[in-house]
Amino acid sequence: MLRTHHCAELSKADIGKTVTLCGWVDARRDHGGLLFIDLRDRWGKTQMVFDPTKAKAVHDAANKLRSEYVISVTGQVAARPQGTVNKKIPTGEIELIVSELKLLSESETPPFEILDQMEVSEEIRLRYRFLDIRRHTMMNRLLTRSKITTTVRQYLDGQQFAEIETPYLTKSTPEGARDFLVPSRLTPGTFYALPQSPQLFKQMLMVSGVDRYFQIARCFRDEDLRADRQLEHTQIDIEMSFITEEDIHTLIEGMMAVIFRDVMDQSLNTPFQRLTYADAMNQYGSDKPDLRFGLPLKELTEIFRVTQFKVFQANIASGGVVKGLKVGGKIFSRKELDDFTQVAKDFGAKGLVWLKVKSIASSELESPIAKFLSPDEIKGLIKALELKDGDTAFLVSDEWETTCVVLGELRCRLAKELKLINHESFCFLWIVDFPLLEWNPDEKRWQAKHHPFTSPKEADMTSLRDKPAQARARAYDLVLNGTEIGGGSIRIHSQKVQQEMFKVLGISDEEVQSRFGFFLRALQYGAPPHGGIALGLDRLTAMLLRLESIREVIAFPKTQKGTCLLSEAPSSVADKQLKELHIRIKT
C-alpha cells in the first residue's frame, strides 16, 4: 500500500506516529512561512503542515502544489495548537507535520471547486461527473447506496435466498415501455432485447425449484425521462415459491427495518399500514397516497342526488360522483382559488367548486354556487366535511376516477402550499387489491394493470371473462411518502389460467406462442405457486436521502434527453460496424 492510513482515520491516539497519507490537494492557506494544506480522500480530510524550518525543500515543493494535484505525504502526527481545533471533522484535533512529499499526478484547473455546497449547473456536473463525485456530498450518496445493497444482500442471504443473474440479451416481449433492441451479428435480421425486468426468467427459476431468488438487477426501458426515471435503472428483484401475499409483506417489512437500522440508524415500526386500491383512491385520490398529512376526500354524491345545481345533476345522472375535501381555518384569496381551479382543469376536471364557511349557525356559505344549494344540501355538506366557521371546501364532480385523481392532486398541492408535510418522517404503506385489468380506449381492448402474469384473486376467477372490470389482482405496491418504491404480485402458475388471461387481453394463440412460448412451456412441467416484488433501488436511495432526482444517486446517469454528457453517448458508429450487423441507416 502507498499509504498507512486514510484521511479521516487519525486522532489524538496517533500523536507521535509517523504515517503516510495519499489524496487530493483541497484547500491551502499560507500563514507567513507555514503552509497549511488539507489533503482529501474518499473518507475525509487531514490538515498538513509544511514548515520551512524543518524541511525547506519539502516546503518549497508544496508551494507549487495546486488544487486537485494527487500527492503522497509522510510525516509525524501532532496535536493542533490550542484554539485551532476543528470539531466539525474527525481529524480536527490533529495535524500532520510533513517531512516527505511525492507528487503523484498533476491536475488542470477544474471547471468548478470541489465543495459540498456549490452553485453549478447539472449539465456541467454531469459532463465532469468524475470531479462531481469527489465532493463528499456526492460521494456519501453513492456510499449510502452501496451500503443499502450490502444490507439487502446480507438480509436476503439470512432468509435463504440465492442470488442468481439472468440474461441481459433476451427475447423481445413488449409489454409496457418500448424495448431497447440489440441487432445480432451471428443471425442477421434478428434482434435481442435488453430486459425491462427479469420477470419471466425469475418465474422460470421458481419452476426450476430455486424457491427463493433475488438479484440486484439492471433493467432497461426506452421511455421518456423525468426526475425519477432513467433509461437504465436498478431494482431489488425478489421471487419466492409456496407463499402468499402476507409472506412477501413480512419479508419486505423486515428488510426495510434492517435498512433503516443499519443505514439510517433509525427504528421503523412494522407492520406497515395497508389500504385497498379502492380505499386509497376514495380517501386520498391516489394509488400511492402520501399519508404524512391529512386532508382526506369525502364522498358527497348522495347529498346532491336530487340537486338543482345542473352540473352536479348531469354528472350524477350519467353515473358520476361528487367528492370534496376541506381546509380548516385558512382564508384563500380569489387568485389562489382561481389557481386551484386551473390545477383541477389541468388534471382533467371541467371545473372546481369552492365554498367558504361564513357561519355554521346560520348555514351561510360564500360560493359561486351557493344560491343553487338547498338548506338540506348545505347541512349535509357541513356534516359530511365536518365544516367549521372559516373553513374552505373544494368539490369536484365527474366520473369516479377523474374526480378522485383531481382532488388527489389538489390535496397534495394544498399540503405543499400550507406546509402540512412533515419532511422528517417516513410513512410506508401497502396498496393491495388492485384492478386486474384496465380498458385501453385506443386499442379497444383490456390490458393488464400490472402485467399479464399477475394472478386474479380466487374469488374473482369466474368474473375474469364475464365482468373483467370487476376482477381484482393479487398485486401489491409498496408506497413511501407518496411515491411507489416497489410493486409485485402473486403470479399465475396454472397454464390454463395463463391462457385464459391471454384470451381476455385479446392476444392471439399465434402471438402468445411467438412472444411467450418458452415461458408457457415451463408452466407445463409442474410450476409451484409463487410470487415476488421488485423495489427501485435508485428511487429508494434518493428518498432515504431526501433527494428529488434519482440522478443524484446514480454514478453516471443520463440527462432527460437520454444522453450521457460524460461519454457523449449515444453516438454514431463506423460503417464497418453497421455492415457487420447488416444495418443500413436511411437518411
Backbone torsions as a table, in degrees:
resi	resn	phi	psi	omega
1	MET	NA	143.0	177.6
2	LEU	-78.6	-11.4	-177.0
3	ARG	-134.8	158.2	176.8
4	THR	-99.2	-24.5	-177.6
5	HIS	-144.7	162.6	170.3
6	HIS	-97.7	175.9	-166.7
7	CYS	-82.5	7.7	173.5
8	ALA	-125.0	14.8	-168.8
9	GLU	-97.4	-27.8	-172.1
10	LEU	-79.7	145.7	180.0
11	SER	-145.4	-173.3	179.5
12	LYS	-59.0	-27.7	180.0
13	ALA	-65.6	-17.0	-177.4
14	ASP	-98.9	1.6	-178.3
15	ILE	-57.9	130.7	-178.8
16	GLY	98.3	-16.0	-179.3
17	LYS	-78.0	149.1	170.9
18	THR	-97.1	123.5	-173.7
19	VAL	-133.6	165.2	175.1
20	THR	-125.9	129.5	178.0
21	LEU	-120.0	153.4	174.6
22	CYS	-131.8	149.2	177.8
23	GLY	167.6	-161.7	-178.1
24	TRP	-105.4	143.3	176.0
25	VAL	-69.4	123.0	179.7
26	ASP	-103.0	-115.9	179.7
27	ALA	-79.9	150.2	175.7
28	ARG	-134.1	143.8	-177.7
29	ARG	-139.2	126.6	179.8
30	ASP	-103.7	112.8	-177.7
31	HIS	-109.2	61.3	174.7
32	GLY	57.6	57.8	-179.8
33	GLY	115.5	-58.8	174.9
34	LEU	-72.6	130.9	179.0
35	LEU	-113.0	125.0	178.8
36	PHE	-108.9	128.4	176.8
37	ILE	-132.1	131.4	173.6
38	ASP	-86.6	127.5	176.6
39	LEU	-100.1	133.2	-173.5
40	ARG	-122.1	137.0	167.7
41	ASP	-137.0	-167.7	-176.2
42	ARG	-58.3	-32.9	-172.8
43	TRP	-85.9	-29.6	-177.3
44	GLY	164.7	-150.0	-175.6
45	LYS	-132.7	149.4	171.9
46	THR	-132.1	134.7	178.5
47	GLN	-81.0	129.2	177.2
48	MET	-109.3	145.1	179.0
49	VAL	-119.6	126.5	176.2
50	PHE	-110.5	110.3	-175.3
51	ASP	-108.0	114.4	-176.9
52	PRO	-64.9	-20.6	179.9
53	THR	-77.9	-15.6	-179.0
54	LYS	-107.7	-33.1	-179.8
55	ALA	-152.5	82.4	-172.6
56	LYS	-64.6	-42.5	-178.3
57	ALA	-62.7	-39.0	178.6
58	VAL	-67.3	-40.5	178.2
59	HIS	-62.1	-44.4	-179.2
60	ASP	-64.0	-38.0	178.1
61	ALA	-67.6	-37.7	-179.9
62	ALA	-65.7	-29.9	178.3
63	ASN	-62.8	-21.0	-178.6
64	LYS	-91.2	-4.5	-179.7
65	LEU	-72.5	144.9	178.7
66	ARG	-126.9	167.5	-179.2
67	SER	-53.4	131.8	175.7
68	GLU	76.5	7.0	168.9
69	TYR	-63.8	145.5	177.6
70	VAL	-100.9	126.5	-174.3
71	ILE	-137.2	163.8	170.7
72	SER	-122.1	134.5	179.9
73	VAL	-130.6	143.5	174.0
74	THR	-123.9	139.7	-179.1
75	GLY	-175.6	-173.1	-177.6
76	GLN	-105.7	135.3	178.3
77	VAL	-74.9	130.2	-179.7
78	ALA	-132.8	156.4	175.4
79	ALA	-74.2	142.1	176.1
80	ARG	-69.3	145.5	177.9
81	PRO	-59.5	153.9	-179.9
82	GLN	-56.9	133.9	179.6
83	GLY	91.5	-4.9	-179.3
84	THR	-114.1	7.6	179.3
85	VAL	-66.5	135.8	178.1
86	ASN	-111.1	101.0	-175.9
87	LYS	-77.3	-3.0	-178.1
88	LYS	-81.4	-15.1	-178.6
89	ILE	-126.4	152.9	-177.4
90	PRO	-61.2	-29.6	-177.7
91	THR	-97.2	19.3	-172.0
92	GLY	-69.5	-9.9	-179.2
93	GLU	-97.4	-7.0	-176.3
94	ILE	-129.7	169.3	172.3
95	GLU	-147.8	164.1	-178.0
96	LEU	-110.9	118.6	175.8
97	ILE	-83.7	107.3	-168.4
98	VAL	-81.4	131.9	176.0
99	SER	-114.9	-19.6	178.1
100	GLU	-136.8	142.0	-179.7
101	LEU	-137.9	131.4	174.9
102	LYS	-125.5	128.7	174.4
103	LEU	-86.6	116.1	-177.4
104	LEU	-94.7	-30.5	-178.2
105	SER	-166.1	137.4	175.6
106	GLU	-90.8	166.9	-179.9
107	SER	-138.3	141.4	168.4
108	GLU	-70.2	164.4	177.5
109	THR	-64.5	119.7	-177.0
110	PRO	-67.2	155.3	-178.5
111	PRO	-71.5	-13.0	174.8
112	PHE	-152.8	157.6	177.9
113	GLU	-72.3	143.3	179.0
114	ILE	-83.2	82.3	-177.6
115	LEU	-123.4	149.5	178.1
116	ASP	-64.1	-42.7	177.8
117	GLN	-110.6	118.4	-178.7
118	MET	-152.5	154.1	177.5
119	GLU	-103.2	100.5	178.4
120	VAL	-151.1	144.9	-175.5
121	SER	-66.7	152.4	177.4
122	GLU	-63.0	-33.6	179.5
123	GLU	-58.8	-45.2	178.9
124	ILE	-67.1	-40.7	179.4
125	ARG	-60.5	-41.7	-178.0
126	LEU	-74.1	-33.7	179.0
127	ARG	-66.8	-35.8	179.4
128	TYR	-113.8	48.3	-174.7
129	ARG	-59.4	-32.3	179.6
130	PHE	-62.4	-27.3	174.1
131	LEU	-83.9	-38.9	-179.5
132	ASP	-58.7	-38.7	-178.0
133	ILE	-69.9	-19.9	176.6
134	ARG	-66.5	-23.1	177.5
135	ARG	-66.6	135.6	-177.2
136	HIS	-62.1	-31.4	176.9
137	THR	-58.2	-49.3	-178.3
138	MET	-72.4	-41.0	179.1
139	MET	-58.9	-43.5	-178.0
140	ASN	-66.2	-30.3	175.8
141	ARG	-64.1	-44.8	179.5
142	LEU	-68.0	-35.8	178.5
143	LEU	-69.6	-34.8	175.4
144	THR	-64.0	-43.4	176.8
145	ARG	-59.6	-43.5	179.2
146	SER	-61.8	-40.5	-179.4
147	LYS	-67.3	-36.1	177.4
148	ILE	-62.5	-46.4	-179.0
149	THR	-64.9	-38.5	177.4
150	THR	-63.6	-43.2	179.0
151	THR	-62.7	-42.7	178.9
152	VAL	-61.0	-46.2	-179.3
153	ARG	-60.8	-45.0	-178.7
154	GLN	-65.5	-41.0	-179.3
155	TYR	-64.8	-48.3	-177.4
156	LEU	-69.5	-33.3	174.6
157	ASP	-61.2	-38.8	177.6
158	GLY	-69.2	-17.7	177.6
159	GLN	-99.0	14.8	175.1
160	GLN	69.9	30.9	174.8
161	PHE	-86.7	147.4	174.7
162	ALA	-105.4	131.1	176.9
163	GLU	-87.7	116.8	-176.0
164	ILE	-131.2	132.1	178.6
165	GLU	-85.9	144.1	176.0
166	THR	-115.5	163.4	-171.6
167	PRO	-66.4	147.6	169.5
168	TYR	-87.8	-33.5	178.7
169	LEU	-97.8	108.2	-173.6
170	THR	-139.6	-168.1	-176.4
171	LYS	-89.5	141.7	177.0
172	SER	-73.8	118.3	175.6
173	THR	-128.4	69.9	-169.6
174	PRO	-54.2	123.8	177.2
175	GLU	-158.8	102.6	-176.7
176	GLY	104.9	-116.3	-178.9
177	ALA	-76.5	168.7	176.3
178	ARG	-72.9	145.7	176.6
179	ASP	-80.1	149.7	163.1
180	PHE	-85.1	124.2	-177.3
181	LEU	-102.6	142.3	-180.0
182	VAL	-123.7	114.8	-178.5
183	PRO	-68.0	144.6	179.3
184	SER	-95.5	124.0	176.5
185	ARG	-74.3	-34.3	-175.4
186	LEU	-77.2	-25.6	178.3
187	THR	-127.4	82.7	-174.3
188	PRO	-52.6	139.0	178.2
189	GLY	86.3	-0.5	177.6
190	THR	-116.0	164.2	-173.1
191	PHE	-139.3	143.9	163.5
192	TYR	-87.7	165.9	169.8
193	ALA	-126.0	142.3	171.2
194	LEU	-77.0	139.1	-171.2
195	PRO	-70.8	132.1	170.2
196	GLN	-72.7	-26.9	171.8
197	SER	-166.8	163.8	178.5
198	PRO	-84.0	26.6	-167.0
199	GLN	-49.2	-58.0	-174.5
200	LEU	-70.0	-36.0	-179.8
201	PHE	-66.6	-39.4	-178.7
202	LYS	-71.8	-30.2	174.9
203	GLN	-68.4	-38.2	178.0
204	MET	-68.0	-28.3	173.8
205	LEU	-65.2	-31.2	175.0
206	MET	-69.3	-40.9	175.4
207	VAL	-61.0	-31.9	-179.1
208	SER	-73.7	-10.3	179.6
209	GLY	91.2	10.4	178.3
210	VAL	-61.8	-34.5	173.8
211	ASP	76.8	-50.5	-180.0
212	ARG	-136.5	111.6	-176.5
213	TYR	-122.2	147.0	165.2
214	PHE	-147.7	162.9	178.8
215	GLN	-158.3	137.5	167.6
216	ILE	-84.2	91.9	-162.5
217	ALA	-100.2	135.2	171.7
218	ARG	-85.0	133.6	-178.0
219	CYS	-128.6	148.1	-172.5
220	PHE	-131.3	127.2	179.7
221	ARG	-139.8	124.6	-179.1
222	ASP	-86.4	82.4	-176.1
223	GLU	-137.2	164.8	178.9
224	ASP	-64.4	144.0	-172.3
225	LEU	-100.1	159.6	174.5
226	ARG	-155.4	-171.4	-173.1
227	ALA	-60.3	-34.5	-176.9
228	ASP	-109.9	27.9	-178.2
229	ARG	-142.4	136.2	176.9
230	GLN	-133.8	157.6	177.5
231	LEU	-62.1	-34.8	175.4
232	GLU	-124.8	131.7	-179.7
233	HIS	-140.8	173.1	-176.1
234	THR	-121.4	134.9	177.2
235	GLN	-128.7	149.6	172.3
236	ILE	-86.6	104.6	-170.3
237	ASP	-101.9	127.2	-172.4
238	ILE	-135.6	139.8	174.7
239	GLU	-144.8	142.7	-177.1
240	MET	-139.6	149.7	177.4
241	SER	-104.8	155.6	175.4
242	PHE	56.2	50.0	-176.8
243	ILE	-136.1	169.7	173.2
244	THR	-119.0	179.1	177.9
245	GLU	-56.7	-38.2	-177.3
246	GLU	-61.4	-35.3	179.0
247	ASP	-65.1	-41.6	177.9
248	ILE	-63.5	-47.0	-178.6
249	HIS	-59.5	-45.9	-179.2
250	THR	-63.3	-43.5	179.2
251	LEU	-59.2	-49.2	-175.0
252	ILE	-71.2	-37.4	176.0
253	GLU	-61.3	-40.8	176.6
254	GLY	-64.2	-40.3	179.7
255	MET	-65.4	-42.5	179.0
256	MET	-64.6	-38.5	178.7
257	ALA	-62.6	-39.1	179.2
258	VAL	-69.9	-40.8	177.4
259	ILE	-59.9	-45.8	-179.1
260	PHE	-66.5	-35.7	179.6
261	ARG	-70.2	-49.1	-171.2
262	ASP	-84.6	-30.5	-176.0
263	VAL	-100.2	-41.5	-175.3
264	MET	-99.9	-9.6	-176.7
265	ASP	55.9	43.5	178.8
266	GLN	-132.8	153.2	173.8
267	SER	-94.1	151.6	-176.6
268	LEU	-130.2	130.2	179.9
269	ASN	-81.4	131.1	175.6
270	THR	-130.1	156.6	1.0
271	PRO	-74.4	161.4	178.4
272	PHE	-76.6	154.8	175.0
273	GLN	-62.6	150.1	178.4
274	ARG	-128.5	139.5	176.6
275	LEU	-134.2	140.4	171.1
276	THR	-72.2	158.7	176.7
277	TYR	-55.3	-45.4	-177.8
278	ALA	-62.7	-43.5	-179.9
279	ASP	-66.9	-39.8	179.5
280	ALA	-62.0	-44.6	179.2
281	MET	-66.8	-44.3	-177.4
282	ASN	-67.5	-37.7	-174.7
283	GLN	-91.5	-27.2	-174.3
284	TYR	-131.7	-4.0	176.8
285	GLY	69.6	24.7	-177.1
286	SER	-158.3	148.0	173.2
287	ASP	-90.5	7.6	172.1
288	LYS	-141.0	62.7	-172.2
289	PRO	-70.7	146.8	174.2
290	ASP	-92.1	114.5	-176.7
291	LEU	-101.8	19.8	175.7
292	ARG	-78.3	-3.1	178.0
293	PHE	-147.6	169.3	-176.7
294	GLY	-88.0	-116.1	-177.5
295	LEU	56.6	52.5	179.0
296	PRO	-70.7	155.0	175.9
297	LEU	-84.7	147.9	178.6
298	LYS	-123.5	142.7	178.2
299	GLU	-80.4	125.5	-175.2
300	LEU	-125.1	4.5	-171.3
301	THR	-57.2	-46.4	-176.0
302	GLU	-64.2	-29.0	178.8
303	ILE	-62.7	-33.5	-175.8
304	PHE	-107.1	21.0	-175.9
305	ARG	-59.0	-35.1	-179.8
306	VAL	-119.8	33.8	-176.1
307	THR	-67.5	155.7	174.1
308	GLN	-95.2	-3.2	177.4
309	PHE	-77.8	111.4	-167.9
310	LYS	-57.5	-39.2	-177.1
311	VAL	-63.2	-49.8	178.6
312	PHE	-64.3	-41.1	-178.5
313	GLN	-57.9	-47.0	-178.3
314	ALA	-67.3	-41.9	-178.9
315	ASN	-64.7	-43.9	-179.3
316	ILE	-66.2	-39.4	179.4
317	ALA	-62.1	-30.6	-178.7
318	SER	-93.4	12.2	176.3
319	GLY	96.9	6.0	-179.9
320	GLY	-81.7	-178.2	-176.5
321	VAL	-133.5	168.2	171.3
322	VAL	-124.1	128.6	176.0
323	LYS	-132.8	161.1	179.4
324	GLY	-154.8	168.4	172.6
325	LEU	-143.7	158.8	-179.4
326	LYS	-120.7	151.2	172.1
327	VAL	-118.6	119.9	-174.3
328	GLY	-80.4	128.9	168.5
329	GLY	63.2	23.9	179.9
330	LYS	-115.9	126.2	177.8
331	ILE	-94.9	117.0	179.6
332	PHE	-97.4	142.3	175.2
333	SER	-74.9	164.7	178.8
334	ARG	-63.3	-36.2	177.9
335	LYS	-63.2	-41.9	178.8
336	GLU	-62.8	-41.3	179.0
337	LEU	-65.0	-38.6	176.7
338	ASP	-65.5	-38.3	177.8
339	ASP	-63.8	-41.6	178.7
340	PHE	-65.1	-36.6	177.0
341	THR	-62.2	-39.1	179.1
342	GLN	-67.9	-37.6	175.7
343	VAL	-57.9	-45.2	179.6
344	ALA	-60.7	-42.4	179.6
345	LYS	-67.3	-38.5	180.0
346	ASP	-60.6	-28.8	-178.5
347	PHE	-101.4	16.4	168.5
348	GLY	110.5	-6.3	179.7
349	ALA	-79.9	155.1	175.7
350	LYS	-80.6	-18.2	179.2
351	GLY	179.3	-177.8	180.0
352	LEU	-138.5	131.0	176.8
353	VAL	-99.3	129.6	175.2
354	TRP	-119.9	148.2	178.3
355	LEU	-138.3	132.4	174.4
356	LYS	-106.7	133.0	-179.7
357	VAL	-87.5	114.2	178.7
358	LYS	-91.4	-39.2	179.7
359	SER	-155.5	116.6	176.1
360	ILE	-67.5	-40.5	-176.4
361	ALA	-57.3	-40.9	-178.6
362	SER	-102.3	8.9	-178.8
363	SER	53.2	41.0	-177.3
364	GLU	-95.6	120.9	178.7
365	LEU	-119.6	146.8	170.3
366	GLU	-107.3	118.7	-177.3
367	SER	-168.8	148.9	175.7
368	PRO	-60.0	-21.5	-178.3
369	ILE	-107.3	9.6	-174.3
370	ALA	-56.9	-38.6	-176.1
371	LYS	-69.8	-16.5	-180.0
372	PHE	-91.2	-7.2	-174.0
373	LEU	-94.4	135.7	177.9
374	SER	-81.1	162.0	176.6
375	PRO	-56.9	-37.8	179.1
376	ASP	-66.6	-37.6	179.0
377	GLU	-66.6	-40.6	178.6
378	ILE	-64.7	-43.7	178.2
379	LYS	-63.6	-39.4	178.7
380	GLY	-63.5	-40.5	177.3
381	LEU	-63.2	-46.7	-178.6
382	ILE	-58.9	-41.7	-178.9
383	LYS	-72.0	-46.4	-175.7
384	ALA	-64.8	-40.6	-177.7
385	LEU	-93.8	-2.6	-179.5
386	GLU	54.7	50.7	-175.5
387	LEU	-76.3	148.3	174.8
388	LYS	-131.8	168.4	179.0
389	ASP	-56.0	133.4	177.9
390	GLY	90.4	-8.2	179.0
391	ASP	-75.7	157.3	174.2
392	THR	-122.9	135.9	178.4
393	ALA	-115.9	144.7	176.5
394	PHE	-121.7	129.4	-176.9
395	LEU	-123.3	142.4	174.8
396	VAL	-133.4	139.9	175.5
397	SER	-130.4	123.0	179.8
398	ASP	-168.4	-169.0	172.5
399	GLU	-64.9	159.4	-166.1
400	TRP	-54.7	-51.1	-173.5
401	GLU	-65.9	-43.1	179.2
402	THR	-61.8	-43.7	179.4
403	THR	-58.6	-46.9	-179.6
404	CYS	-62.4	-49.4	-175.2
405	VAL	-63.3	-43.5	-178.3
406	VAL	-62.9	-47.7	179.1
407	LEU	-68.1	-30.9	175.9
408	GLY	-64.0	-42.6	177.3
409	GLU	-67.1	-40.9	178.0
410	LEU	-63.9	-39.2	177.9
411	ARG	-57.4	-45.5	-179.9
412	CYS	-68.2	-39.2	178.5
413	ARG	-62.5	-43.8	178.9
414	LEU	-63.4	-41.1	-179.1
415	ALA	-61.4	-40.7	179.2
416	LYS	-67.1	-46.6	-176.1
417	GLU	-69.2	-32.6	-179.6
418	LEU	-91.7	2.8	178.2
419	LYS	55.2	50.0	-179.6
420	LEU	-93.4	-6.7	-173.1
421	ILE	-90.1	129.3	174.0
422	ASN	-86.9	99.1	-174.2
423	HIS	-74.1	-6.2	178.2
424	GLU	-90.2	-11.0	-174.4
425	SER	-96.8	157.3	174.8
426	PHE	-122.5	116.5	-175.2
427	CYS	-116.4	105.1	178.6
428	PHE	-92.4	148.9	167.0
429	LEU	-158.6	156.6	175.0
430	TRP	-99.2	135.6	168.4
431	ILE	-105.3	127.0	-175.1
432	VAL	-128.0	173.1	176.4
433	ASP	58.5	48.2	175.6
434	PHE	-68.0	156.5	167.5
435	PRO	-60.3	141.5	179.1
436	LEU	-72.5	-36.9	-173.0
437	LEU	-129.9	160.2	171.2
438	GLU	-139.3	148.7	-176.0
439	TRP	-83.6	130.3	175.3
440	ASN	-99.4	103.8	-175.2
441	PRO	-68.3	-27.9	179.9
442	ASP	-70.2	-44.1	-179.2
443	GLU	-92.7	-5.9	179.0
444	LYS	53.2	51.4	177.7
445	ARG	-156.0	162.8	174.7
446	TRP	-78.4	146.2	173.9
447	GLN	-135.1	157.2	-177.0
448	ALA	-68.9	132.2	175.9
449	LYS	-68.5	-37.4	-179.2
450	HIS	-103.6	-79.0	167.9
451	HIS	-159.3	164.2	-170.8
452	PRO	-70.2	1.4	-179.6
453	PHE	-106.0	8.4	178.6
454	THR	-81.5	133.5	-177.0
455	SER	-78.3	137.9	169.5
456	PRO	-70.6	157.7	171.8
457	LYS	-65.7	143.8	-176.8
458	GLU	-56.8	-38.3	-178.9
459	ALA	-66.6	-18.5	-176.8
460	ASP	-105.8	8.0	-178.0
461	MET	-60.6	-40.3	-177.2
462	THR	-70.0	-25.9	-179.2
463	SER	-89.4	-1.1	-176.7
464	LEU	-56.4	-41.3	-179.4
465	ARG	-93.0	-41.3	-173.3
466	ASP	-76.1	-41.2	-177.8
467	LYS	-134.9	67.7	-174.1
468	PRO	-58.9	-29.2	-179.2
469	ALA	-65.7	-22.6	-176.5
470	GLN	-94.3	-9.1	-177.7
471	ALA	-70.7	132.3	178.7
472	ARG	-104.6	149.6	-177.5
473	ALA	-97.3	152.5	170.7
474	ARG	-86.8	55.4	-175.7
475	ALA	-114.3	158.8	-177.5
476	TYR	-153.4	142.9	174.1
477	ASP	-119.2	143.4	172.2
478	LEU	-100.0	122.9	-175.6
479	VAL	-114.7	137.1	176.4
480	LEU	-130.3	117.3	176.3
481	ASN	51.5	41.6	176.3
482	GLY	84.1	10.4	179.4
483	THR	-127.4	133.2	175.2
484	GLU	-74.8	121.5	178.7
485	ILE	-109.5	-4.7	178.1
486	GLY	-169.9	156.1	178.0
487	GLY	-154.2	152.5	179.2
488	GLY	-167.1	-170.4	-177.6
489	SER	-166.4	164.0	163.9
490	ILE	-80.8	132.2	-172.3
491	ARG	-90.1	163.7	170.8
492	ILE	-77.4	122.7	178.2
493	HIS	-111.0	-3.7	178.9
494	SER	-97.5	127.9	178.8
495	GLN	-61.1	-37.9	-179.7
496	LYS	-63.1	-46.3	179.6
497	VAL	-66.0	-38.0	179.6
498	GLN	-64.0	-41.5	178.0
499	GLN	-65.9	-36.5	176.5
500	GLU	-63.3	-40.7	177.7
501	MET	-61.5	-44.9	179.0
502	PHE	-60.5	-36.3	178.6
503	LYS	-65.5	-44.9	178.6
504	VAL	-61.4	-34.9	179.5
505	LEU	-78.6	-3.6	177.4
506	GLY	74.3	27.6	178.8
507	ILE	-97.0	122.0	-175.7
508	SER	-67.3	159.7	178.5
509	ASP	-58.9	-38.5	-179.9
510	GLU	-64.6	-43.9	-179.6
511	GLU	-67.5	-37.9	177.9
512	VAL	-59.7	-47.1	-179.6
513	GLN	-65.0	-38.7	-178.8
514	SER	-66.4	-41.0	-173.4
515	ARG	-91.9	-38.1	-170.3
516	PHE	-126.7	13.1	-175.3
517	GLY	-55.1	-42.0	-178.9
518	PHE	-62.9	-32.8	179.6
519	PHE	-75.9	-43.1	178.7
520	LEU	-62.3	-33.8	177.4
521	ARG	-61.1	-38.1	179.2
522	ALA	-65.4	-35.9	-179.1
523	LEU	-67.2	-16.5	-179.4
524	GLN	-77.1	-9.8	-171.5
525	TYR	-117.1	45.0	172.7
526	GLY	78.6	73.9	179.2
527	ALA	-91.0	130.3	178.5
528	PRO	-78.8	156.1	168.3
529	PRO	-58.9	134.7	-176.4
530	HIS	-155.6	165.6	178.8
531	GLY	-165.3	171.7	-177.7
532	GLY	-166.1	-167.6	-178.3
533	ILE	-159.1	152.9	173.5
534	ALA	-127.4	127.6	180.0
535	LEU	-110.5	133.6	179.0
536	GLY	-75.3	109.7	-178.7
537	LEU	-65.6	-42.3	-179.6
538	ASP	-61.4	-48.0	-176.7
539	ARG	-67.3	-41.6	178.9
540	LEU	-60.9	-45.6	-179.6
541	THR	-62.2	-45.1	-179.8
542	ALA	-60.7	-40.6	-177.9
543	MET	-69.9	-38.7	178.8
544	LEU	-65.1	-30.2	178.6
545	LEU	-92.2	3.9	178.3
546	ARG	58.5	46.8	179.1
547	LEU	-109.7	145.0	-177.4
548	GLU	-77.5	-35.8	-171.6
549	SER	-113.8	136.1	176.7
550	ILE	-71.2	-14.3	176.1
551	ARG	-61.9	-23.5	-178.6
552	GLU	-75.3	-10.8	179.7
553	VAL	-120.9	13.2	176.5
554	ILE	-112.9	132.0	-174.5
555	ALA	-60.2	-49.7	-176.2
556	PHE	-133.0	78.6	-175.5
557	PRO	-82.9	168.4	173.1
558	LYS	-91.9	157.9	174.2
559	THR	-78.1	178.7	178.5
560	GLN	-66.8	-16.0	175.8
561	LYS	-93.9	6.1	176.0
562	GLY	79.2	21.3	-179.3
563	THR	-109.2	151.1	172.8
564	CYS	-101.2	107.8	-176.8
565	LEU	-67.9	-24.1	-179.7
566	LEU	-71.8	-52.0	-175.9
567	SER	-97.1	-6.8	-178.8
568	GLU	63.3	35.7	172.0
569	ALA	-93.7	148.6	-0.5
570	PRO	-75.5	158.5	-178.5
571	SER	-142.5	166.4	176.7
572	SER	-72.7	159.3	178.9
573	VAL	-124.1	166.1	-176.5
574	ALA	-67.9	148.3	178.4
575	ASP	-56.5	-34.1	179.9
576	LYS	-60.4	-41.0	179.5
577	GLN	-64.9	-41.7	179.4
578	LEU	-64.9	-39.9	-179.4
579	LYS	-63.3	-40.3	178.6
580	GLU	-62.3	-28.3	-178.9
581	LEU	-95.2	2.1	180.0
582	HIS	60.1	42.0	-179.7
583	ILE	-118.9	136.3	173.9
584	ARG	-125.8	132.1	-178.7
585	ILE	-88.8	124.3	178.3
586	LYS	-90.3	132.8	179.8
587	THR	-108.0	NA	NA
